[in-house]
Amino acid sequence: MLSMERFINTSAAQICTVRGSQMGIFVSSRVLAQLTPHRQLVLAIEEFTYPPALEAFKSNNYKIIKIKVDQNGLDTEHLEKILSKHAITAVYTTPHHQYPTTVTMSMERRLKLLELSKRFNFYIIEDDYDHEFHYESRPLPPLASFPHSEYVIHIGSLSKVFAPSIRLGYVFGNQKIINKITQDILLIDRQGNRMNELAIAELLHTGEMKRHIRKMRKIYHCRRDFTLTTFEKIFKQRITIIPPLGGMAVWVKFNFKLTQNMQNEIYNLGFYVDDYYYGQSQPQSFFHIRFGFASLTETKIQNTINGLQTILSHEYIIDS
């Protein structure tokens, strides 16, 4: 799958199965800490990021430095300035669909990031959590598929393909990294989940997985388009959305301030609120919501957006 779908030149010896991408992130950060015992652990991370990943790095005693993100993904110029002042252990990035903003890292920046990795001797932890779901043309290849990507640790998951309860992910990397990760995993999860792994292997071999992905890609594509149309129809000029090229969510910018009252009511709709995604550099005159559509029917999407409109419309009138 990694060779044919993601163009990664690999063998089974360079892949370690894990219980979902979160476990892959944790053991990768732990192993990198073990490999750099005599210097301070510093991780550069996108200024808006996946909160459980951030907690995994903090638990392994990394100092966190934030990198700016724009419409082309991780800002490699800003990263280069950081590297001129700090010796970093690794960069954690979500280049395929940046989490949470959904933007795709450009080819130019992918090549630049790889070049910086070799020049400054740091690892790249590439979280490719939803590679299968790309709707506009073919996706850009992952960092791990490029030449001279020896310092890339590529992490993926099959939980997004089937269901969150199917805890099966994988880590790809150089032999040294994979051997260390394997040793760590054997300390806590010696047997793995053979039943799940054999079942998934059967789906891979028979082609059933590819058929399932094609089916779900069409469904999610329709749900993405319905979500975009519904937001724009209901909120009009009060929001800005850059349509994501793929993925399972949209990133909505509301062009007005979020009040405490709104926070409380939005939380009751099932949204996390406040600084959940860690970034603090944006002006406070507006706010964002990451709206996940993949598990929702069109009726549920419509009802949830209507609920947001009910909560936000009154406050917007007062605010303006």
N, C-alpha and C positions, 0 to 999 in steps of 0.2 A: 504493500500500500504506500509506504513512504517513498519507495523507488519510483513507482508508476504514477502516483498522484501528486507527489511533492518534489519529485526529481532529486531526492536525496540519495547520494551514493553511499549505501550502508550495507551492513551484514547483520545477522542476528546477534553477533557478539558485541555490537555497538548499541544495542537496544536493551533497556531494562523496563519490564512492566511494573506499574505501580497502581495503587488504589486511587485513581483519579489524578488530575493535574495538580491539585493542592499538595498531595504527598510528593509529587515530583518536584515542585517548587521548594518544599521544605528540605528534602534530602539533598537537592542540588546546592542550596545555600549552606547547608551543614557541611557538605563535602568541601566546598570552596573554602570555608572557614578552616577546615582541617589542613588544607593544602597551603594556607598562608598563615602559619601560626605566629610568625615573628614580626608581623606588621599589623597596623590597625585595620580593621575590616570596614571598608567604605563601599556602599552601594549607591550607584546613581539610578534614579527611578523617575519615570515620567511624572510630571507634577500632579496630574490626575491619574489615579491608578486603581488597581484591583485591591480592595482593602484586606482580604485574607492573605494575599501575597505579601503585602506590607507587614502584617503581623508576623508572618513566618520569618521574614528577614530580621525584624526587631528581636524575635525570640532567640536568634543566633548572634545577637550582639553587634549587628551592623550599624554604623553611623549612616544616616540617610541623607542624600543630597538630591534635590529635585532638578529635573531637566524640563525646560519649556516644551510645550506641544502646540503645534499650529495645524493648519489644514493639510499639511504634508507629513504629519506625524511628528515623531521625536526630532527636536531641533539639534542637528549635529553641530552647528556652529556654536550654540550655547554649550553643548557637551565639550567641545574642544577648549573653550574658555575654562570650564571646570577642571579639565585634565591638566591645564597649565598650572593649576594651584593645588590639586589633590592627586595623590596616587590612589586609584580606586581598584577594588577587587573585581567588581562586575557591574554590568548594566543590565537591569531588568526591563524588558520591553515587550509590547504586544503589537507588532508591526502590521499584522494582517488586517485586523480591525481594532484600532487602539481602544483599550478599555479605560474609561467609559465613553469616550467621545466618538467612537466608531470610525475615525478617519484612517485611511490607509497610508502607510509610510511609502514615500516615493522611491523609485529605483535609485535615483541619485543619492538619496540619504542612506539607503541600504548599503550601497557600495562604500560610502563615506564611513559609516559606522564600522564596517568590517576592516577598513583601512586603519581607523583609529584604534581598533582592538589590537591589531598586530603591532602598531607603532608604540602604543602605551602599555601593552602587555596586560590586558584585562579580559575577563570572560564576558560573554553575552548570554544571558538567560532569555531565550526566545519562547514566549508563551503563545503557542499557536492554537488557541482554545476552540476556534470555530472555523477552521480552514475549509470545511466541506461546504459551507453556506456562503457562496459568492454569486451575485446575480447579474452583474454587468461584465460581460466578457470573461476571459480566463483570469484567475487571480495571479498576482505577482508571486514568483517562487519564494519560499521562505529563506531566511538568511542561511540556514544550515545547508542549503542546496548549492550555494555559490562556491567557486574555488577559493582556497585559502580561508576556509571557515572553521579551522581547527579549534578555535576558542569559543565556538557556539555550542551551547547546551540547548537542544530543541525539546520542548515539552508539549505534548498533545493529550487529548482525551477523547474517548468514545462515549462518554456520558452525555455529551451534547447530541450525539447522533441518535441514541436510543432513549435513555432516561437517566436522570440524576442518580437513581438508586443503583445503576450499573456502574460500580466503582472500578473503572478500568481506564488507566492512562498509560503513558509511556514516556521514557526519557531517552533521547539519542545524544551521543557525544563521543568524544575520543575515548580510546580504550582505557586510559588512566582514570578518567572521570567515571566511566561506567563500572569499572572494577570496584572503585571506592563506594559508589552508590549501592552496588550489589551487596557489599559487605555490611553496610549500614542497614539495609532492608532486611537482611537475614537475621539481624539482632531482634527485630520487632515483628516481622511478618514472614516467618520462614517458609510456610507452605503456600502463601498467596491464596488465590481463590480459583482452584483448578476447574471447578464446574463452569464458572463464568468464562474463564479463559478458553476452555475447549469449545464452549458454545459459540463464542465470538470467532474463534478460528474456523469453525464450520461455516459460519455466515460469510467469512472472507473467502474461503476456498470455493464455495458454491456460487459466488457472485451476488448472493442475496443482499449483502450489505450495500453494494453499489446501487442495486435497484431501489433499496429503501432510501438511500441518500438522494437519488434523483427525484423520487416521489416527494420527499420532505422539502427539498429545495424549491420545488414548484409551489408547494403550500406556503412556505415561509415567504417566498417572493410575493405572493398575493397578499399575505398579511402585512408585509412591510408597506406595500403600495396603499393598502386600505388605511393603515395607520397614518401615513403621511397625508393622504387626502382628507381624512377625518380631522386631524389636527389643524390643517390649513383652512378647512371649511369653518370650523368652530371658532378658532382663535384669530384668524386672518393676520393683520399686521402686528398683533401683539406678541408673535413668536417668530423665531428664525430656526429653520431646520435645514441642514445640509444633508440631502438624501444619502444614506450610507450605501456603499457598493455591495454590501452583503451583511452577514451577521444576523443577530437575533434581537436587535434593539435599535432604537433611534435616540439621538441626543437632541433634546429640545431646549432652546434658549428662550426664556420668557423675558420680554423687554420691559419688565417692571420689577419692583423690589418685593422680596418675600418677607411678609410680616410674621410675627410670632403666632398670631391667630391662624394664619394660613398654614404655617408649619404644623400646628396641632391637628388641623382638620385633614391635611394631606396625609399625615401619618396614619390617621384612621382609615384612609383609603388603601393602605398597604404599602406606602412608599417610605423608604428611609429618608431622613431629612438632615439638615445642617451640613457639616463638613465631611460627609461620609466618604467622599472620594479624595479627601486629603488636600486638594489644591486650595490655596488661599490668595493667589495673586490676582484674581479677577476683580473688577470693580463691583461694588456692592449694590449698584443700581439695577441689577437684574440677577436672575438665578437660572439654573439648569435642572432638568430632570432626564434621567435615563429611563426610557420606557421600553420594557421588554415585551415584545408582541408574540414570540414564537409559540408559547403555550396557551395563547388566548384565541378564542373564536372571534369572528367579526362582531358578534353581538356583545361579547365581553369587552372588546376594544372600544366599541362605541359607548357603552355604558360607563366605562372608566374615564374616558375623555370627557363625557358629559358631566361626570362627577367633579372632575377638575375644573370645568367651566363654572359649575355652580359655586364652588369654593372661591375661585379666583376672580370672578366677574365683579362682585361687590367691592372687594378690596381694590381692584384695579381702578374703578370709578373714583373711589376716595383718594387713591394715591395720585391720580393724574390731575 
